[in-house]
Amino acid sequence: MCGIVGYVGPREAGPILIEGLKRLEYRGYDSAGIALVDEDGDLFVEKKAGKLANLQTAIADRTPHAAIGLAHTRWATHGRPNDLNAHPHVDCTGEITVIHNGIIENFQELRDELAGRGHRLTSDTDTEAIAHLVEEAYAGDLGDAVRSALRRLEGAYALVVMHKREIDRLVGARQDVPLVVGLAGEESFIASDVAAILAHTDRVVFLEEGDVADLRPTGVEVTDVEGVRRQRAETRIDWSLEAAEKGGYEHFMLKEIHEQPEALRQSIAGRVGRDDRIHVEELAPLAETLRAVERVELVACGSAYYAALVGATALQDWTGLPARATVGSEFRYSPPPLGENVLVIAVTQSGETADTIAPTRHARERGCPIIAVTNTVGSAITREADAVVFLHAGPEIAVAASKTFVTQVTTLVVLAAAIAKARGSLAEDSELEIGAALRALPGAAQRALDAADQTPDLARRYVNSRGFMFVGRGYTYPAALEGALKLKEVSYVHAEGYAAGELKHGPISLLDAECPLVAVVTRSSVYEKLISNVMEGRARDANVIAVATEGDPQIAGIADEVCWVPDTHEALSPVLAVIPLQLFAYHVAVARGTDVDQPRNLAKSVTVE
């Protein structure tokens, strides 16, 4: 989830763009870059790996006078975070520059075609292909050239293009990735979100799917990719700058919960085709290894461990291999037999979690093939792995995981299906069923968010409870664990997550009118068993808060409160079920007045054992 900002108008563009990047640095901090067309018509480009301060140092005292430019802060997906892969990217002529947020799914095909026609592609990114496509289509009109290039792209994008011979014009476009235009009389702005431009204008146009924005100092014209005019309303923003950085949300955690549909869309992009077939190209070098594997071990910590529980179940169900998830901090001190026939999957959002890296290195020393599942390009875990599968969730600012958990579950389900497919154990109809559910998942997540508007009231009703018991079975058990963890992390209210069948083996003694039972009872193969466990809790006078599948005719007569979520494949049910639980935890924390984004005693990345 990179940060984009562009400016055209009468003022010095450089300082405006750098200021905008500062507001967007939360979106990516692997590298940053800027492109300006100076008063002599020359193109100035500078880009640096690392945080924005590196770019600022590089251009200090040498930023040219320019009234047009674009800038970018990167969260790396394709290509390591270095100077070469940083944006902007330039075409062969040195006249066209492009910045981009998103994933171009057919980038390799495009790069191969362009190289075959003599283009010099110097980076490892998907974005660079866009600059060369615009170059090929350019015949004196940048808008026409960009629209032509867009018709070749498959995937998600927000992008801005500049040509040094059209010094009063920027062209932007969006598909499944946010982009906003700012208007201010004789100057115009374009950015990933309002935060980057709110210091200069409160008049904005939110671009919609398939929009192409032709930006001039005096305004914007919006078309589709065929050049047909589109009408877009201007909106007045009444947020403060601080609120704008959070997208108008009160906290980053709430913003990131609402970003989950987009994060899921990015996570499956390029891995599930329009034909519902699943392909993970990162696994191609391990094809023979995967066929020889006899056991799978997943190692992870915290929320990633709960996601790994889902992955282990899916792997065992679909491959027939023994598969288990182990807490990373325990794995190394009582390791199972390890060797070249044991696949180890390390799951860590930051890629720097010491308790996950240590057992991964231990397994590598014993000859195990390693797959890393992480959100961070260039992180330590990527250097330990034979293959890396990135989450593409974008940066997560709040300490408590939300969108990284759902993308971990989703990525592990994709990975499990791909491994089963590589081993020949996944039937074609099963692959298509899983693929269809994955493609529908972002929309289902949005519906789950829309349906959860009652959670603030729900939280206020139960905020003074003595504690909570969260339960699930099968695939819903990890969702119950994650729901309990979220509540503990941000509200400091005690909550326990249990396999529902274990209630009667001790924990049921805690249940009474002051300790609600939160049950994840979405449609599943163990639904009836779970209902029986819920009834056991209800018989002890516990209020029952249920997360259930839309249209369930039974649960409404059993539960005191029901949070409804759409139906999906059973293996993906934790993704949707956890959404109302995240919101419940958030609103309980708000009601209790805790520091939601930075809970006490916690850190985003745990880099010590």
Disulfide bonds with the S-S distance in Angstrom:
none
